[in-house]
Amino acid sequence: MSNNQVKPPSVYFVEVTSDYAGQRVDNFLLARLKGVPKSRIYRIIRKGEVRVNRSRVKPEYKLVEGDQVRIPPVRVAEREAPIAPGQKLQELLEDSIIYEDGLLLVINKPSGLAVHGGSGVSLGLIEAFRATRPKQPFLELVHRLDRETSGCLIIAKKRSALRFLQDEMRARRVVKVYQALTSGRWPRGMKRIDMPLLKSELKSGERIVRVNPEGKRSVTHFSVLQRFNNATLVEVTLETGRTHQIRVHAQYAGCPLAGDEKYGDDQYNRNVKTLGLKRMFLHALKLQFNSPGGEKIRVEAPIPKELSQILTKLES
């Protein structure tokens, strides 16, 4: 056996708890057998090496509380130990919590911190949270924010809460309100943009989103809060939640977000940088949703100081 392989364990059985009830068996195995290729996972299911209550199952089988899952010995490629978050990051994350109960928490995500690791990011917010709370058996992102975007982000503490909240989002019962600074003067009367968005990948591997009739329906509501000489502060409410939706719809309106290096105006970004803007001006200000526990929850993350200071430097 090579040095970079972990000796496979013997067959073992796992009893499904309420946290994992409703999860597909393939996803359950992918989470437990980290480092094992997806193709290998599907092969052991197909060959009947994975069994639930002694019976063969298909990958899409949804687990039930109390199910006994037979997991065969599988060699797992040895991975480097995860990078532990520093003390300052741990303290920052704990201090950024604006709501918490037994089922979920809402954090005021700092700008510059990716929500999860991958794509060149060794440590994301969710990995850092898991490291900070090692006794918490389940922590999972309910939705995502771009790396540069700050503000309200929900993390589920139980799988049942994750399923409930994601169902609420799909049913558009979660109200998401943002504040953004756009370049130029926002067109009068443009309060709703209903344009389909298509996600694609450039040859470089960079992900890009464009308005395209073949894309998914995407609806964004814009409300002008304050007009400046060559910029507009807007409140944005999402009706759908597509990747880069606000950024691309603002670009479509001819007023891309200040500091947006992917979809923005290069000259305007250089100008606003001289005022001290070091990031994209987009902040997830408010969330309103039904809790899995039945309560109505409303949370607000104050706009960060580095953004509010920019507004004081703009000319009306």
Secondary structure, 3 states (H helix, E strand, C coil): CCCCEECCCCCEEEECCHHHCCCEHHHHHHHHCCCCCHHHHHHHHHCCCCEECCEECCCCCECCCCCEEEECCCCEECCCCCCCCCHHHHHHHHHCEEEECCCEEEEEECCCCCCCCECCECCCHHHHHHHHCCCCCCCEECCCCCCCCEEEEEEECCHHHHHHHHHHHHCCCCEEEEEEEEECCCCCCCCEEECCEEEEECCCCCEEEEECCCCECCEEEEEEEEECCCEEEEEEEECCCCCCHHHHHHHHCCCCECCCCCCCCHHHHHHHHCCCCCCCCEEEEEEEEECCCCCEEEEECCCCHHHHHHHHHCCC
